[in-house]
Amino acid sequence: MKPYHVTGDALSVFKEGISREWVMTNGIGGYAGSSVIGAHTRKHHGYLIASLHPPVERYVILSKVTERFTSGGAVFDFETSQRGENYKEGGFRSECVEGQKYLKDFAYDGLVHFSYQAGDCSVEKTLCFEHGKNTIAVSYEITNNGADAVFYFTPLFNYRAHHDGSSVSDLKFETRHTRHHMYLTPEKNKEIKIRLIATDGEVVEREQRFDENMQLQTEINVEADCIDNNFTPYEVKYTVPAGKKRKIALICTIEASYNRNVEETIENEYRRLNGIIKTAGYRDQFANTLVLAADQFLAYRQSTGLTTVLAGLPWFTDWGRDTMIALTGLTLATKRFDEARDILTTFAMYVKDGLVPNMFPDEGTEPLYNTVDASLWYFYAVHKFLTYSDTPKNYAYVKEHIYPKLKEIIEAYKNGTGFSIFMDEDGLISAGSGLDQVTWMDVRVGDWVATPRHGKPVEINALWYNALKVMESLSVYYDEDPEPYHLLAEQVRESFNREFWNEEKECLYDVLEPDKKDDKVRPNQIYAVSLPYTMMSKEREKRVVEKVKDELYAGCGLRSLAPEDPDYHGVYSGCLAKRDAAYHQGTAWGFLLGGFFTAYIKVYGHSAQTMERVKEMLLPVQKHLTKGCVGTIAEIFDGNAPHTSRGCYGQAWSVGEILRAYTEDILPFL
């Protein structure tokens, strides 16, 4: 993949630099990430955030490594950070340590690279995971065109859950060192053995054993505890003679075995990433960037021994709804059919009372089932799997392992299951009651439900019809009677068109509530156009698409509520209560663009004029790849311009759905 570079003011201006981030993952739930200038801004930033029970129980092990060197009596310090007090309303102290003034280039090509120039020395720094291991390598190539230079590399250690911060009193370790090794055992968990190995130089003890009062700007923005502290008992001292070029690397791991050859680790990772791109088979920079972004969300789940999908980076685990929506783009558009089968199998194993799990918690406890749509999106994912990998072997696999679960889901929805999910006499699906939040618009804080949507939600019934048609098709293939599914689907189609069409607004009602019809203009109706099997006339489909484009399209996503609505919130910021009030009340969601592009092209065709309009609408997403977290797509964006990215800096269904729509509906016609 052609590298993405960040240069100029985006690096030299501190406030600009911390607004751009990077992330890498290790395939087992661990990850590394920070800002492009090296200053951490989140509790979820670090060089080695290890998954202790893949893909969950994620702990910060190595926060980062800072660098400084002396040459000819001068000191050059690359440390870049924000220091100060904890967040409090009314103001607090902040100071910036601006080592980024030496940073000339940041590059992302699946790995991350920092290029520094200070005095007569240039330094190339590369970070690389050993895939499938909780092991990170930090590699340096130093060119010294001046006098002898003495470098000091200081690792900042920690042991904390990735959503917490550490106080100095939390940082208690048993330590020892040799010339090239550091050994640390956290008192909180003596089964964890942290090792840092230097390939050259000498490990020396430090007088300053703590890095204190690191202030995290993103935590400030959300009015949260914003201070972290780290443990710094040692550093690596390394001399680069005048006029010489030298290489040194630091390897941090909690694994019993790891690759000590850093150059080989880097070569292996490039080989793996290039293999992923080659398998996908696209000759397009945007597509290939998203192919690599897709890889970041695929992880091994220890409890099943199979592949799963992490819904969002850095904090989400595997969610049923998100997985089923994202699966086509993440695994099928990338031709990773074995992983797709693993994922479908994983969720089939946990179907309960006709429900696909909504979430596997980070603590590794029993999954949660509070969703009506995950099970229906499962039919969509299975249909797409068979469409992309249309082989007798895969049809046989689905018949044996998945088809019985699909039957179970249909019967549960017809007869009624948990969370007030049942089929009404008109054939439509009703769901939710009380404090239950069972659609994707699921914010609930205590007894406050932001968007209840109890009754018959529009996308649920579009998905229900699609599921029935998928079952009709599969029953024909498996030589079973399709008639029950066909007749019920026809009833659903008739009821849907009669009940959901809002003639006044020329679009679809969002929810048929027991005593009224909710006419808020929301994006959920787009799925009544974009799904493989749909129910409306061409004219109605076009009106829905026009309504969504005119009122909800917002650059990198679709708004969750039209701006004219009195409940609209155009900015997602502040404390949790403020953010929750905006989450589904105007905030734009990246994943919705996938369905929108599919629907738009469906109703307007593939004419040159249509494709030019689509390319224009896609441009903000392409620009976002260097303005948010480099190389990936965020979860959400402000509904108001300039549509700042928010939430998870990388989201599986944002990447998956845009990659799916781009490769299915756009790229072949450009």
Rosetta blueprint (number, residue, H / E / L):
1 M L
2 K L
3 P L
4 Y E
5 H E
6 V E
7 T L
8 G L
9 D H
10 A H
11 L H
12 S H
13 V L
14 F H
15 K H
16 E H
17 G H
18 I L
19 S L
20 R L
21 E E
22 W E
23 V E
24 M E
25 T E
26 N L
27 G L
28 I L
29 G L
30 G L
31 Y E
32 A E
33 G E
34 S E
35 S E
36 V L
37 I L
38 G L
39 A L
40 H L
41 T L
42 R L
43 K L
44 H L
45 H L
46 G E
47 Y E
48 L E
49 I E
50 A E
51 S E
52 L E
53 H E
54 P L
55 P L
56 V E
57 E E
58 R E
59 Y E
60 V E
61 I E
62 L E
63 S E
64 K E
65 V E
66 T E
67 E E
68 R E
69 F E
70 T E
71 S E
72 G L
73 G L
74 A E
75 V E
76 F E
77 D E
78 F L
79 E L
80 T E
81 S E
82 Q E
83 R E
84 G E
85 E L
86 N L
87 Y L
88 K L
89 E L
90 G L
91 G L
92 F L
93 R L
94 S E
95 E E
96 C E
97 V E
98 E E
99 G H
100 Q H
101 K H
102 Y H
103 L E
104 K E
105 D E
106 F E
107 A E
108 Y E
109 D L
110 G L
111 L L
112 V E
113 H E
114 F E
115 S E
116 Y E
117 Q E
118 A E
119 G L
120 D L
121 C E
122 S E
123 V E
124 E E
125 K E
126 T E
127 L E
128 C E
129 F E
130 E L
131 H L
132 G L
133 K L
134 N L
135 T E
136 I E
137 A E
138 V E
139 S E
140 Y E
141 E E
142 I E
143 T E
144 N E
145 N L
146 G L
147 A L
148 D L
149 A E
150 V E
151 F E
152 Y E
153 F E
154 T E
155 P E
156 L E
157 F E
158 N E
159 Y E
160 R E
161 A E
162 H L
163 H L
164 D L
165 G L
166 S L
167 S L
168 V H
169 S H
170 D H
171 L L
172 K L
173 F E
174 E E
175 T E
176 R E
177 H E
178 T L
179 R L
180 H L
181 H E
182 M E
183 Y E
184 L E
185 T E
186 P E
187 E L
188 K L
189 N L
190 K L
191 E L
192 I L
193 K L
194 I E
195 R E
196 L E
197 I E
198 A E
199 T L
200 D L
201 G L
202 E E
203 V E
204 V E
205 E E
206 R L
207 E L
208 Q L
209 R L
210 F E
211 D E
212 E E
213 N E
214 M E
215 Q E
216 L L
217 Q H
218 T H
219 E H
220 I H
221 N H
222 V L
223 E L
224 A L
225 D L
226 C L
227 I E
228 D E
229 N E
230 N E
231 F E
232 T L
233 P L
234 Y E
235 E E
236 V E
237 K E
238 Y E
239 T E
240 V E
241 P L
242 A L
243 G L
244 K L
245 K E
246 R E
247 K E
248 I E
249 A E
250 L E
251 I E
252 C E
253 T E
254 I L
255 E L
256 A L
257 S L
258 Y L
259 N L
260 R L
261 N L
262 V H
263 E H
264 E H
265 T H
266 I H
267 E H
268 N H
269 E H
270 Y H
271 R H
272 R H
273 L H
274 N H
275 G H
276 I H
277 I H
278 K H
279 T H
280 A H
281 G L
282 Y L
283 R L
284 D L
285 Q H
286 F H
287 A H
288 N H
289 T H
290 L H
291 V H
292 L H
293 A H
294 A H
295 D H
296 Q L
297 F L
298 L E
299 A E
300 Y E
301 R E
302 Q L
303 S L
304 T L
305 G L
306 L E
307 T E
308 T E
309 V E
310 L L
311 A L
312 G E
313 L E
314 P L
315 W L
316 F L
317 T L
318 D L
319 W E
320 G H
321 R H
322 D H
323 T H
324 M H
325 I H
326 A H
327 L H
328 T H
329 G H
330 L H
331 T H
332 L H
333 A L
334 T L
335 K L
336 R L
337 F H
338 D H
339 E H
340 A H
341 R H
342 D H
343 I H
344 L H
345 T H
346 T H
347 F H
348 A H
349 M H
350 Y L
351 V L
352 K E
353 D L
354 G L
355 L E
356 V L
357 P L
358 N L
359 M E
360 F L
361 P L
362 D L
363 E L
364 G L
365 T L
366 E L
367 P L
368 L E
369 Y L
370 N L
371 T L
372 V L
373 D L
374 A H
375 S H
376 L H
377 W H
378 Y H
379 F H
380 Y H
381 A H
382 V H
383 H H
384 K H
385 F H
386 L H
387 T H
388 Y H
389 S L
390 D L
391 T L
392 P H
393 K H
394 N H
395 Y H
396 A H
397 Y H
398 V H
399 K H
400 E H
401 H H
402 I L
403 Y H
404 P H
405 K H
406 L H
407 K H
408 E H
409 I H
410 I H
411 E H
412 A H
413 Y H
414 K H
415 N H
416 G L
417 T E
418 G L
419 F L
420 S L
421 I E
422 F E
423 M E
424 D L
425 E L
426 D L
427 G L
428 L L
429 I E
430 S E
431 A E
432 G L
433 S L
434 G L
435 L L
436 D L
437 Q L
438 V L
439 T L
440 W L
441 M L
442 D L
443 V L
444 R E
445 V E
446 G L
447 D L
448 W E
449 V E
450 A L
451 T L
452 P L
453 R L
454 H L
455 G E
456 K E
457 P E
458 V H
459 E H
460 I H
461 N H
462 A H
463 L H
464 W H
465 Y H
466 N H
467 A H
468 L H
469 K H
470 V H
471 M H
472 E H
473 S H
474 L H
475 S H
476 V H
477 Y H
478 Y L
479 D L
480 E L
481 D L
482 P L
483 E H
484 P H
485 Y H
486 H H
487 L H
488 L H
489 A H
490 E H
491 Q H
492 V H
493 R H
494 E H
495 S H
496 F H
497 N H
498 R H
499 E H
500 F H
501 W E
502 N E
503 E L
504 E L
505 K L
506 E L
507 C E
508 L E
509 Y L
510 D L
511 V E
512 L E
513 E L
514 P L
515 D L
516 K L
517 K E
518 D E
519 D L
520 K L
521 V L
522 R L
523 P H
524 N H
525 Q H
526 I H
527 Y H
528 A H
529 V H
530 S H
531 L L
532 P L
533 Y L
534 T L
535 M L
536 M L
537 S L
538 K H
539 E H
540 R H
541 E H
542 K H
543 R H
544 V H
545 V H
546 E H
547 K H
548 V H
549 K H
550 D H
551 E H
552 L H
553 Y E
554 A L
555 G L
556 C L
557 G L
558 L E
559 R E
560 S L
561 L L
562 A L
563 P L
564 E L
565 D L
566 P L
567 D L
568 Y L
569 H L
570 G L
571 V L
572 Y L
573 S L
574 G L
575 C L
576 L H
577 A H
578 K H
579 R H
580 D H
581 A H
582 A H
583 Y H
584 H L
585 Q L
586 G L
587 T L
588 A E
589 W E
590 G L
591 F L
592 L H
593 L H
594 G H
595 G H
596 F H
597 F H
598 T H
599 A H
600 Y H
601 I H
602 K H
603 V H
604 Y H
605 G L
606 H L
607 S L
608 A H
609 Q H
610 T H
611 M H
612 E H
613 R H
614 V H
615 K H
616 E H
617 M H
618 L H
619 L H
620 P H
621 V H
622 Q H
623 K H
624 H H
625 L L
626 T L
627 K L
628 G L
629 C E
630 V L
631 G L
632 T L
633 I L
634 A L
635 E L
636 I E
637 F E
638 D L
639 G L
640 N L
641 A L
642 P L
643 H L
644 T L
645 S E
646 R E
647 G L
648 C L
649 Y L
650 G E
651 Q E
652 A H
653 W H
654 S H
655 V H
656 G H
657 E H
658 I H
659 L H
660 R H
661 A H
662 Y H
663 T H
664 E H
665 D H
666 I H
667 L H
668 P H
669 F H
670 L L
